[in-house]
Amino acid sequence: MKASPFRRQWSAWLDRRIPAAPSMVLHQKRIFILPTRQGTAFGVSLVLMLLAAINYQNSLAYGLTFLLFSVGVVTILHTYRNLAGLRLTAAGSATAFVDEPVRFRVRLDDDSRAHQAVAIGWRQEDMQYVDVEAGGASELDLFLTSVKRGWLRPGRLRVESRFPLGLMVAWSWLDLEQKALIYPKPIPGDLLLPAGIDTDAEEGSRTHGQGADDFLGLRPYQPGDSRRRLDWKAYSRGQGLLVRDFAMLTGSDLWLDFSVLDGDVETRLSQLCHWVLACSAKQQRFGLRLPGTVLKPDTGEAHQAAALKALALFGQPS
């Protein structure tokens, strides 16, 4: 959905006033302040009290009105100071799969004074509150859920304070240049072999389905499983839909090939993601073939990370 002209203008103005940076300190140019609903009601009450004091020429009413007015003025200063001088720094992010929460870590610190009840988050309903001691630091884990693979850039982060009385809200919108890599959602499915591999080779060297070396047992059916591996005898006994599961061969290299799978692009990538995780868990050497990308057979965490990254960024700018 395209952003409205006003939102685009607002974003452009924010980019000029508060440029993106991985770490920044809040100061006068970066902090905005306005009355809250309670503050607006407080202001209206002061006006009514002043009118009543003028009408009745009551000195006590005058004194109370000006006393409360001075409290409001001091509240503006304290609310602003509760954000001023606070440093926010992007402290890393974690990878995740589609539809899983993605963790972004933010560090808050100040060498000179303490900050109380600072709220931080991308949406008003998900704000988290933290106190920062003078000369100390606090870290928060913020979470977002992505529905698309690739790089997730959450954008500007809202930081606000309503301390001490809640009559004023001081806030800022900061872009800490955070991003996280989102992998495709793993979907179980048959492992089809590239053309030219003999699935009827001698015993112990063939690979098909989920492997044909060692029968592991039965497991519940999942969407994407081949119906050829359904155990109909168990189904006839009333045990539900069960699938025969096999251990993968560990003595030969396995190629995960995008071109031999059926379905749309995202379905193929999700199935390949499942097999990357399965092969890595069983320490099976595997290679990955994508249009324009080939990873030679290997094993280990670095190879798994490289394969998952290739799947996440397939068809997207790196």
N, C-alpha and C positions, 0 to 999 in steps of 0.2 A: 504494500500500500504506500502510495506516494505521500510525502509530507506536505502539509499545507504551506502556502507562501509565508504566512506569519512564522511558522515553526522553522522554516529554512532561514528566514531573516534573523530570528532569535539565535539559532545555532551559529550563524556566521558572525553575529555580534559577540557571542560568547567566545568564539575562536579567536577573535581579535583582542578581546579584553582579558581572557584567561587562556593563554595558549596551552596546548597539551604538553605535559612533561612527566617523567616517571616519579619525580619528587617535587613538592612545592610547599611553600609556607603561606599561610593565610594572612593577609594584611588588608588595609583599608580598601584597596582597589578591587580585591577579590571577594569582599563580604557585602552582602545585601541584608537589609533589616527592615521589617515592617511589623505592625501590630498583628497579633493573633485575634481570633474571635473574642477571646476573653479581654484582650487589650482594647479592642474596639468598644466593647460593652463598658469597660472601665472608663474610657474617655468620654463616652456619652453620659455616664453617671456623673462625672466631674462637671460637665457642662450644665446638667440639670441642678446639681448642688450649688453651682455658682449663681445660676438664675434665681434659685430659691433664696440664697444669701442676699442677693441684691434686692429682691422683692421685699424681704422681711427685715433687711438691714441688721442681720444677726451676726455679731462678731465671731461667735463660736462656729457658725457655719462657714464663715470666711476662713477661719483658721484651719478647720478640718479639710476644706477644699484645697487650700494651698499646700497643706501637709501631704495629702494624697497625691497632688500634682507633682510635688518634689520627689515622692517615692517613684512615680512613673518615670521621671527624668533619669533618676539614678538607675532604674531598671534597664533603660536603654543602654547606658554605659556598661553595666555589668554583663548584659547579654552579648554585646559586641566583644567585650574583652574575653569572654569565655571561648571565643573562636580565634581571636587575633593572636598571632604568634605560633599557632599550632602547625606543625609540619606533618604532612601525609606523604607516605612513600609506598609505591607498589612493591610488595614483598614476595612476588611470585604467584604462580597459578598451577593447577594440576590438570592433566589431560583427563578426558572422560569420553564416554560413548553417548550417542544421540539418546535423548530422553532421560539422561542421568544428570543429577546436580553437578555443576562445575564449581570448584572451589577457587576463589580469588582471595589472596591474603593482603591486608593493608596494615601498615605500621603507622602509629600516631605517636609523636613525641614532642617535647618542648623542654628546653634547657632552663627556662627562666621561671615559669609559673605553672600552676596546676589548672586543669580543665575538668569540669564536672558535667556529667550527663550529656556528652556529645553523641548525637545520633548520626548514623552513617548507613547508606544503602542506596539502591537504584530506584526503588519504589517506596512510596510513603508507608504502605502497609507492611513492608519488610524491613523497616529501619531497626538497626541494632544500636544499643547504647553502651558507652564505655567511658570510664574515668581515666584521666592521664595525670599521673603525679608529676610535680615539678622535678625536672632533671631525670625523669623516668620515661618509659615507653610502654605502649600497649599494642597488641596485635589482634586484629579481628579477621575471622574467616567469613567471607560473604559468598553466597551461593546463587547461581543462576542455572536454569535448565535450557539447553539448546535443542531445537528440533531439526537442525541441519548440521551436516558434517562440515569440516573445514575449520578455518580460524574463526573463533568467536571473540568479537571485540565488544565488550559491554557498553562502552561509551562513557558519558559523564556520570560521575558519582555525586550524589547529594550529601552534603555535610551540613548539619544544622544544630542550633542550640536554642532552647527556650528557658534556659537557666537565668535568673533564679526563681522568678514568679510566674513564668508562662504568659506574661503580658505581651512580650515581643518575641519574634522569631528571627534569628540571624542565620543566614545560610549561604552556601556557595556551591557551585557546580564545577567539579574538577575532573579533567580527563588525565588519568595517570598512565595512559598508553598501555593498559593491560590487555592481554589476549591469551586465549587458551586454545589448544588443538583438540578438536572434537572428532572422534573416530566414528565410522558407520556403526549402526546398531547390529550386533551379531545375530544372524538368523541361521539356525541349523538347516542343512540341506545336503543332498547327495554330492559327493566329490567326484566330478566327472574328469576323466583323464584326457589330455590332449591327444589329437590324432597321432597314430604311429606307435603308441604304447600298447603292447600286447597284454590284455587283461586275462588271457588264457595261458600265460606262461607257466613254467614249471612251478610246482607247489612251493610256497614260501616266498615267491618273488612277485606276486600279482597284487594289485591294489585296486579296489573298486568300492563304491558306496562309502561307508565309513571305515573301510579297511577289511581285508578278508584273511588276516593272519591268525588271530586268536579271537574266538567267540567270548565276549565278556558277559553276556546275559541279556536280559530284557529291561527296557526302560519305557516310561510313558511316551506316547506319541506326541510330537510337537509339530506345529505347522511348518511345512517345508520338507519333512521327512518323506522319503520315497515309500510309496505303497507296496513296492516289491519286497520291502523288509518288514512289513507288518506280520505279526504272528497271529494268523487267523484261528489257530487252534486255541490259543489263550482267549481270544475274543469269543469263541463259541462256548468256552467254559464260563463266560460271564466275568472275566477279569479285566475287561475294558480293552482299549486299543493300546497294544504294546508293540515296541519296535525292537528287532534284533540289533544289538550293538556289538561292534567288533573293534578290536585293538588295531592300531595302525602299525604298519611295518616300520622297523627302526633300522634296517640294514641297507636301505637304498634311498636315493634322493627322490623327493616328491615335488612335482610342479603344480602350482595353483595358477590356473590359466583363466583369465577373464573371458576369453573368446569362446570357450567351450560351454559356458553356462547359459541357461535360459533366463528370460525375464528382462525387466528394464535395468537401467544402469544401477540404480540404488539397490535393487534386490541382489544383483550380482556382487556388488561391493560388500553388502551385508553378509552374504554367504561366504565370500572370501575372508572377511574379517573373522567369522566364526572358525574357519579352518586355520587361519594364522594362529589364533589362540589355542586351538586344539593341538596343532602340531607342536607349538612351543611348550605346552604343558607336558607333552609326552616326549620332548626332546627329539622330535623327528626333524631331520634335515629337510628343508623345503625351499623351493624357489618361487618367485612370484612374477607372472607375466601380465602386464597391463598395456594397453595401447600407448606406445611411446615410452614405456618404463619396463625394465627387466632387472630383477634382483636375483643374483646367482644363489644357488642352494647353500644354505648355511643354517646355523642354529645359535641360540643364545638370546639374551635380553636385547642386545644392540640390534640384532637382525630382526627380532620381533618389532622393536620400536620403529625401525626403518620401513618395514612392511606396512605397519599400521599407518604411519605417516603418509606413505605413498597412496594408500587407500583413501585416507581422509582428504588429501589434496588433489585427487584425480579430477582432472577437468577444471581445476580452479587455480588462480594465481597463487604462487607460493608466498 
